[in-house]
Amino acid sequence: MKQLIVFFSVLVFFSCNSSNRADKVYVNGNFWTGDSANPTATVLAIKGDKIIYVGNDASQVNATEQIDLNGNMVVPGFTDNHTHFLSAGYGLSSVKLKDAMTKAAFIQRISDFCKTHPGNAWIREGNWDNENWGGELPSKEWIDSVSGDHPIFISRYDGHMAFANSKAMQLAGVNASTVSPAGGVVVKNTKGELTGCFKDKAMSLIEKAIPDPTEAELEEYYKAAANYALERGVTHVNDMGSYGGWMDLSTYRRVAQKNNSLIRMYSFVPLATWSRLDSFVQKNGRGDDLLKWGGLKGYVDGSLGSTTAWFHQPYLDDPKSTGLTITDTIDLRNWVIGADKAGLHVAVHAIGDRANDFILSVYQEAEKINGSRDRRFRVEHAQHVRLEAIDHFANQQVIASMHPFHLVDDGIWAYKRLDTNRLKGTYAIKTMMDKGVTVTFGSDWPVAPVDALYGLYAAVTRRTGDNKNPNGWYPDQKISIDQALRAYTQNNARASFMEGKIGVLKKGYYADFAVLDQDIKKIDPITLKEVKVLRTVLNGKEVFVRK
């Protein structure tokens, strides 16, 4: 009998022990879990791709491998709620113009790039900012003599204006008689001559002449972008498309079929193609937790920097304009209602206050027509809102998909375009949160850095790039580091229909997290941009380790 008791005791011990047997256990960590029931921990154990233990007692798990984190801070893997992933991957090896602070530097950067990249390939991206040299828009004469055989079509950093040299316009068949299309502007000088600048829908006049990248090139862009993001602790991205959305999704599916997926991905396609996506989903489902689809991205207006964001009142520096609508409002309304009826996930870009009011009214109408359900409508940017409109975000449960690092740039010059009353509703993050709006964060990469530490810095400090707002630009909208972390993790999970799976360090969730070299809750917030990611873990595997 005694031997039988011992036998059963041993059996129970090994049975319990095997249930907590992990592949890896991370010890001596400073875990910010995002779990209100278990907010901090020092130990995390992984089995396969899931977390099986988060707590403070390493003896609770028996692991094959133990990793000592030396007291470093750990946070859930960041989600970037809005990227243009493949174009960002391409842009990593293209000309860099964002910090070209003078006209001369702008020209010299392009000249140097063309000299070191001989041939006649198109040159794109660039991310220039004309506000760096006072606001003057570039003109083709600046670069025609230095661009060699290259056709050039480089984007303003907001993605709503691009600049072409004469060769690009010639290849596209664009000339002085070309008229501006609906939803766009072909910029001409006082003599009626093309300057080379094209705003919003007018950019398609040049883009139609640019050959599509090959499948191999697209996969290289994907690899470059994924590795760059993982090095910055970003384990999940929402991609709004770079090459028409469908080409992007095809790239991600092709990579997945080769078992070469590197990062968790939610791929959006254009709202105008909602019926195609409806058929696609019925045939192919919505993907899985590593690559999913089922989201649609639309546009109401343009951007503040390109003076194409849609406002109720005119721009201060362009009194004849209130901006423009990129999409016909009747079409946009019909697409939203149709897509919502099909059960698809709708996200629409709105920058100006009138654009935000309009899309909120469309969302409200869609719910009235199609009935109540868990739809999670999103407004991408929600950048300049009337304070009264925030109540509509809250009451309608519309997600504000915001991008805090934009204020670092826009806060330098936004006063030229908008009066104080309108600026009070610019990146109104705290008011949104205080009123119960689900706020999520991202970058709009390559418009802003994909580095989430930069976004945290902007949301917590609201300091502008010219250092003229040391206490914050509209400081009443600053938020805490905890609020910012939640916006980059668990709030983003919900906005991607991934809650219960990512965004929190908790038993049963995917083992996605980032190890930081500093405790971001204790350091001076102005140093957040200096924090480095030491390790990134995705699906339980270390996908980046800083050397």
C-alpha positions in Angstrom: 0.0 0.0 0.0 2.8 2.4 0.9 4.5 1.6 -2.4 1.2 2.4 -4.2 1.0 5.8 -2.5 4.5 6.7 -3.5 3.8 5.6 -7.1 0.8 7.8 -7.3 2.6 10.7 -5.7 5.4 10.5 -8.3 2.8 10.2 -11.1 1.0 13.3 -9.9 4.3 15.2 -9.6 5.4 14.4 -13.1 1.9 15.0 -14.5 1.8 18.5 -12.9 5.4 19.2 -13.9 4.9 18.3 -17.5 1.9 20.6 -17.8 4.2 23.5 -16.9 7.1 22.2 -19.0 8.3 25.1 -21.2 10.6 25.4 -24.1 12.0 28.6 -22.8 11.7 30.6 -19.6 12.8 34.3 -19.4 13.8 35.2 -15.9 14.9 38.4 -14.0 12.8 40.5 -16.3 10.9 43.7 -15.7 7.6 42.8 -17.5 5.0 45.4 -18.2 2.2 42.9 -19.1 -0.7 45.1 -20.0 -2.8 42.7 -17.9 -4.7 44.6 -15.2 -5.0 41.4 -13.1 -1.3 40.8 -13.2 0.4 44.1 -14.3 4.0 43.2 -13.6 6.1 40.1 -13.5 9.7 38.9 -13.5 9.3 35.5 -15.2 7.7 34.5 -18.5 7.6 31.0 -19.9 6.9 29.8 -23.4 5.8 26.5 -24.9 5.7 26.5 -28.7 4.3 29.8 -29.8 2.3 30.6 -26.7 2.9 32.0 -23.2 2.2 29.4 -20.5 3.2 31.4 -17.4 3.7 35.0 -16.4 4.6 35.6 -12.7 7.4 35.9 -10.2 8.2 32.2 -9.4 10.5 30.5 -11.8 10.1 27.2 -9.9 6.5 27.0 -11.3 7.9 26.0 -14.7 10.5 23.5 -15.9 12.2 24.8 -19.0 14.6 23.4 -21.6 16.2 26.8 -21.9 16.5 29.7 -19.4 17.3 33.2 -20.5 18.4 35.9 -18.0 17.1 39.3 -18.9 19.3 41.1 -16.4 16.5 43.2 -15.1 15.6 44.7 -18.5 12.1 46.0 -19.2 9.8 43.8 -21.4 6.6 45.0 -23.1 4.2 43.2 -25.5 5.2 43.3 -29.1 4.2 46.6 -30.6 1.5 46.8 -33.3 1.8 49.6 -35.9 -1.8 50.3 -36.9 -1.1 51.9 -40.2 1.8 51.3 -42.6 2.5 51.3 -46.3 4.8 48.4 -45.8 6.2 47.5 -49.2 6.8 51.1 -50.3 8.6 51.6 -46.9 10.7 48.6 -47.6 11.6 50.0 -51.0 12.3 53.4 -49.5 14.9 52.0 -47.2 17.3 51.9 -50.1 16.1 55.0 -52.0 17.1 58.6 -51.7 16.6 60.1 -48.2 15.2 63.7 -48.3 13.2 64.1 -45.0 16.0 66.0 -43.3 17.1 68.0 -46.3 16.8 71.3 -44.6 17.5 73.6 -47.6 16.7 73.8 -51.3 20.4 73.3 -52.0 20.6 70.2 -49.8 17.5 68.8 -51.5 19.0 69.2 -54.9 22.4 67.8 -53.8 20.9 64.7 -52.2 19.1 63.9 -55.5 22.3 64.6 -57.5 24.4 62.4 -55.3 21.9 59.6 -55.4 21.7 59.7 -59.2 25.5 59.6 -59.6 25.9 56.7 -57.3 23.0 54.8 -58.9 23.6 55.0 -62.6 21.0 53.9 -65.1 17.5 54.8 -66.0 15.5 53.2 -63.2 12.6 55.2 -61.7 13.5 56.9 -58.4 10.6 57.0 -55.9 9.8 57.7 -52.2 12.2 60.3 -50.8 9.8 61.8 -48.2 10.8 65.5 -48.7 9.3 68.3 -46.7 9.1 71.7 -48.3 8.5 73.3 -44.9 12.2 72.6 -44.1 13.2 75.5 -46.4 10.2 77.8 -45.8 7.4 76.2 -47.7 8.3 76.8 -51.4 7.3 73.8 -53.5 10.0 72.3 -55.6 10.1 72.8 -59.4 11.4 70.5 -62.2 14.1 73.0 -63.0 15.7 72.3 -59.7 16.6 68.7 -60.6 16.4 68.2 -64.3 20.1 68.9 -64.8 21.2 66.5 -62.0 18.9 63.5 -62.5 20.7 62.0 -65.5 18.6 59.3 -67.3 16.4 58.7 -64.2 12.7 59.5 -64.3 12.0 60.8 -60.8 8.7 60.8 -58.9 9.4 61.4 -55.2 6.8 61.7 -52.5 6.3 64.5 -50.0 6.6 62.8 -46.6 2.8 62.9 -46.1 2.2 60.8 -49.2 -0.3 63.3 -50.6 1.9 65.1 -53.0 4.8 64.0 -55.2 7.3 65.7 -57.4 8.4 64.7 -60.9 11.3 65.7 -63.1 10.7 66.4 -66.8 11.6 62.9 -67.9 9.0 61.4 -65.7 6.3 63.8 -67.0 7.4 63.1 -70.6 7.1 59.3 -70.1 3.7 59.8 -68.6 2.5 62.0 -71.4 1.8 64.9 -69.1 2.2 68.5 -70.4 1.0 72.0 -69.8 -2.4 71.3 -71.2 -3.1 68.5 -68.7 -6.0 69.4 -66.4 -6.4 68.5 -62.8 -8.5 65.4 -62.2 -11.3 65.3 -59.6 -9.8 64.8 -56.2 -6.3 66.1 -57.2 -4.3 69.1 -58.3 -1.7 69.4 -61.1 0.4 72.3 -59.8 1.4 75.0 -62.4 3.3 78.2 -62.1 1.9 81.7 -62.9 2.8 81.1 -66.6 0.6 78.0 -66.7 3.7 75.7 -66.9 4.0 72.4 -65.0 6.1 72.6 -61.9 6.4 68.9 -61.4 4.2 68.8 -58.3 1.1 66.6 -58.3 -1.4 66.4 -55.4 -3.5 63.4 -54.4 -5.5 61.9 -57.3 -3.3 63.9 -59.8 -0.4 61.7 -58.7 -2.0 58.8 -60.7 -1.2 60.7 -63.9 2.5 59.9 -63.4 2.1 56.6 -61.5 0.4 55.0 -64.5 3.7 55.3 -66.4 5.7 53.5 -63.7 6.2 49.8 -64.3 5.1 47.5 -61.6 7.9 45.9 -59.5 8.5 42.2 -60.1 7.5 39.5 -57.6 11.1 39.1 -56.6 11.4 42.8 -56.0 8.3 42.9 -53.9 9.5 40.1 -51.8 12.8 41.9 -51.2 10.8 45.0 -50.1 8.8 42.8 -47.7 12.0 41.3 -46.2 13.7 44.6 -45.8 10.6 46.2 -44.2 9.9 43.3 -41.9 13.5 43.0 -40.6 13.6 46.8 -40.0 10.3 46.7 -38.0 11.3 43.7 -36.0 14.5 45.4 -34.9 12.3 48.1 -33.4 10.1 45.7 -31.5 7.2 45.8 -33.9 5.8 42.3 -34.2 2.4 43.1 -35.9 1.5 45.6 -38.6 -1.7 46.8 -40.3 -0.8 47.4 -43.9 -2.9 49.9 -45.9 -1.2 49.0 -49.2 1.5 50.5 -51.4 0.8 48.8 -54.8 -2.9 48.9 -55.1 -3.5 46.7 -52.0 -4.2 43.6 -54.0 -0.6 43.3 -55.2 0.5 43.8 -51.6 -1.8 41.0 -50.4 -0.7 38.7 -53.1 2.9 39.3 -52.0 2.1 38.4 -48.4 0.2 35.3 -49.4 3.0 34.2 -51.7 5.6 34.7 -48.9 3.3 32.8 -46.5 3.0 29.9 -48.9 6.8 29.6 -49.0 6.8 29.6 -45.1 8.8 32.8 -45.3 6.5 35.1 -43.3 8.6 37.2 -41.0 6.0 39.4 -39.2 2.4 39.3 -38.1 0.3 41.1 -40.8 -3.2 42.4 -41.3 -3.5 43.4 -45.0 -6.1 46.0 -46.2 -7.2 46.5 -49.8 -9.0 49.5 -51.3 -12.5 50.2 -50.2 -13.6 50.6 -53.8 -12.9 46.9 -54.3 -15.2 45.8 -51.5 -17.2 43.4 -53.7 -14.1 41.7 -54.9 -12.9 41.3 -51.3 -16.3 39.9 -50.3 -16.0 37.2 -53.0 -12.3 36.6 -52.1 -13.2 36.1 -48.4 -16.1 33.7 -49.2 -13.6 31.6 -51.2 -10.5 31.9 -49.2 -11.6 32.9 -45.7 -9.7 35.6 -43.8 -6.3 34.1 -43.3 -4.8 33.2 -40.0 -3.2 34.9 -37.0 0.1 35.4 -38.9 -1.4 36.8 -42.1 -5.0 37.9 -42.2 -7.2 40.0 -44.5 -10.8 41.2 -44.6 -10.1 44.9 -44.1 -10.8 47.8 -46.5 -9.1 51.2 -46.6 -10.8 54.3 -48.1 -10.1 58.0 -48.3 -12.2 61.1 -47.7 -9.5 63.8 -48.1 -5.8 64.5 -48.4 -3.3 66.0 -45.9 -2.7 69.2 -44.0 0.8 69.6 -45.4 -0.4 69.4 -49.0 -3.4 71.7 -48.2 -5.7 68.9 -49.4 -7.3 68.0 -46.0 -11.0 68.9 -46.1 -12.1 71.5 -43.6 -15.3 73.4 -42.9 -13.4 76.7 -43.1 -10.7 77.9 -45.5 -7.0 77.5 -44.9 -5.3 80.6 -43.4 -2.6 80.5 -46.0 -4.9 79.6 -48.9 -8.2 81.5 -48.2 -9.8 80.2 -51.5 -9.5 76.6 -50.5 -11.1 74.4 -47.8 -9.2 71.3 -49.2 -10.7 68.6 -51.3 -12.3 65.2 -51.3 -10.2 62.4 -52.8 -13.2 60.2 -53.3 -16.6 61.2 -54.6 -18.7 61.3 -51.4 -21.7 59.4 -53.0 -19.4 56.6 -54.0 -17.7 56.6 -50.6 -21.0 56.4 -48.8 -22.2 53.5 -51.0 -19.0 51.6 -50.7 -19.0 51.9 -46.9 -22.6 50.7 -46.6 -22.1 47.9 -49.1 -18.8 46.7 -47.4 -20.4 46.9 -44.0 -23.4 44.9 -45.1 -21.0 42.2 -46.3 -19.5 42.0 -42.9 -16.1 43.4 -44.0 -13.9 45.7 -41.8 -13.9 49.3 -42.9 -11.2 51.9 -42.2 -11.3 55.4 -43.8 -8.7 58.1 -43.9 -9.9 61.5 -42.6 -7.6 64.4 -41.7 -9.7 67.6 -41.8 -12.6 68.4 -39.5 -15.1 68.2 -42.3 -13.7 64.9 -43.4 -14.0 63.5 -39.9 -17.6 64.8 -39.6 -18.5 63.3 -42.9 -17.2 59.8 -42.4 -18.7 59.7 -38.9 -22.1 60.5 -40.4 -21.6 57.7 -43.0 -20.7 55.2 -40.3 -23.8 56.2 -38.4 -25.9 55.7 -41.5 -24.4 52.3 -42.2 -25.2 51.1 -38.7 -28.8 52.4 -39.0 -29.2 50.6 -42.3 -27.4 47.4 -41.6 -28.2 46.9 -38.0 -26.2 46.6 -34.8 -23.1 44.3 -34.7 -19.4 44.4 -33.6 -18.1 46.2 -36.7 -15.2 48.3 -35.3 -15.3 51.1 -37.8 -12.0 53.0 -37.9 -11.0 56.5 -38.8 -7.4 56.6 -40.0 -5.6 59.6 -38.6 -8.6 61.4 -36.9 -6.2 64.3 -37.0 -8.1 67.5 -36.9 -11.5 67.1 -35.3 -14.0 69.4 -33.8 -14.1 68.8 -30.1 -17.8 68.1 -30.4 -17.1 65.3 -32.9 -15.2 63.3 -30.2 -18.6 62.6 -28.5 -19.6 61.0 -31.8 -16.5 58.8 -31.9 -17.3 57.7 -28.3 -21.1 57.2 -28.8 -20.7 55.3 -32.1 -17.7 53.3 -30.8 -15.6 54.3 -33.7 -11.9 53.6 -33.3 -9.5 56.5 -33.7 -6.5 55.1 -35.5 -4.0 57.9 -34.7 -0.3 58.6 -35.5 1.3 60.7 -32.8 4.7 61.3 -34.4 3.0 63.3 -37.1 2.6 66.1 -34.5 6.4 66.4 -34.1 6.5 67.6 -37.8 3.1 69.3 -38.2 3.4 71.3 -35.0 6.2 73.3 -36.5 4.1 74.9 -39.2 0.4 74.0 -38.7 -0.3 77.5 -37.4 0.2 78.8 -40.9 -2.8 76.8 -42.1 -5.2 76.6 -39.2 -6.4 79.0 -36.5 -6.1 78.3 -32.8 -9.6 77.1 -32.4 -9.1 74.3 -35.0 -5.6 73.5 -33.7 -7.2 72.7 -30.3 -8.7 69.6 -31.9 -5.4 68.5 -33.5 -4.2 65.1 -32.3 -6.7 65.4 -29.4 -5.5 62.1 -27.9 -6.2 62.7 -24.3 -9.7 64.0 -24.8 -10.4 61.1 -27.0 -9.2 58.7 -24.3 -11.0 60.6 -21.5 -14.3 60.2 -23.3 -13.9 56.5 -23.8 -12.8 56.4 -27.4 -10.6 53.4 -28.3 -7.4 55.1 -29.5 -4.8 53.1 -31.3 -1.3 54.2 -32.4 0.9 53.7 -35.4 3.2 55.5 -37.8 1.9 55.7 -41.3 5.4 54.4 -42.2 7.2 55.6 -44.4 5.5 58.9 -43.5 6.9 58.7 -40.0 9.3 56.2 -38.4 7.9 52.7 -37.7 9.9 52.9 -34.4 7.2 52.7 -31.7 9.5 54.4 -29.2 9.3 57.5 -31.4 5.5 57.4 -31.2 5.5 56.9 -27.5 7.8 60.0 -27.2 5.5 62.1 -29.3 2.3 61.1 -27.4 3.8 61.6 -24.0 5.8 64.8 -24.6 4.1 66.4 -27.6 7.4 68.2 -28.3 7.8 69.5 -31.9 10.8 69.0 -34.1 11.9 72.6 -33.9 12.3 72.4 -30.1 10.0 75.4 -29.7 7.5 73.6 -27.5 9.5 72.1 -24.7 6.4 71.6 -22.5 4.4 70.2 -25.4 2.4 71.5 -28.3 -1.1 71.8 -26.8 0.2 70.1 -23.7 -3.3 69.4 -22.3 -3.4 66.5 -24.8 -0.3 64.8 -23.4 -1.0 61.2 -22.0 0.9 58.9 -19.7 3.3 56.2 -20.8 0.9 53.5 -19.7 -1.9 55.0 -21.9 0.5 55.2 -24.8 1.7 51.6 -24.3 -1.9 50.3 -24.3 -2.6 52.2 -27.5 0.4 50.5 -29.2 -0.5 47.0 -27.9 -3.8 45.9 -26.6 -5.9 48.7 -28.2 -4.3 47.8 -31.5 -5.0 44.2 -31.0 -8.7 45.0 -30.7 -8.6 47.3 -33.7 -7.3 44.3 -35.7 -9.7 41.7 -34.2 -6.8 40.1 -32.5 -7.7 40.7 -28.8 -7.2 37.6 -26.7 -4.3 36.7 -28.8 -1.7 39.5 -28.8 -1.1 42.9 -27.1 -1.0 41.5 -23.6 1.6 39.2 -21.9 -0.8 36.6 -20.5 -1.1 32.8 -20.4 -2.6 31.5 -23.6 -1.6 34.6 -25.7 1.0 34.4 -28.4 4.6 34.9 -27.2 5.2 38.3 -28.9 7.3 40.8 -26.9 10.2 43.2 -27.0 13.0 43.6 -24.5 14.2 47.2 -24.0 17.5 48.6 -22.7 15.8 51.1 -20.4 12.8 51.2 -18.1 10.6 53.6 -20.1 8.3 54.2 -17.0 11.2 55.6 -15.0 13.3 57.6 -17.5 12.8 61.2 -18.5 10.2 61.0 -21.4 12.3 63.3 -23.6 14.8 60.4 -23.9 12.3 57.8 -25.1 13.6 58.1 -28.7 17.0 56.9 -27.4 15.7 53.6 -26.0 16.9 50.6 -27.9 15.3 47.2 -28.4 17.6 44.4 -27.3 15.4 41.4 -28.3 12.2 40.9 -30.3 10.3 37.6 -29.8 7.5 36.6 -32.2 5.6 33.4 -31.9 8.0 32.3 -29.2 11.0 32.7 -31.4 13.8 35.3 -31.1 13.6 37.1 -34.4 16.0 39.9 -33.4 18.8 40.0 -30.9 20.9 43.2 -30.7 24.7 42.3 -31.1 
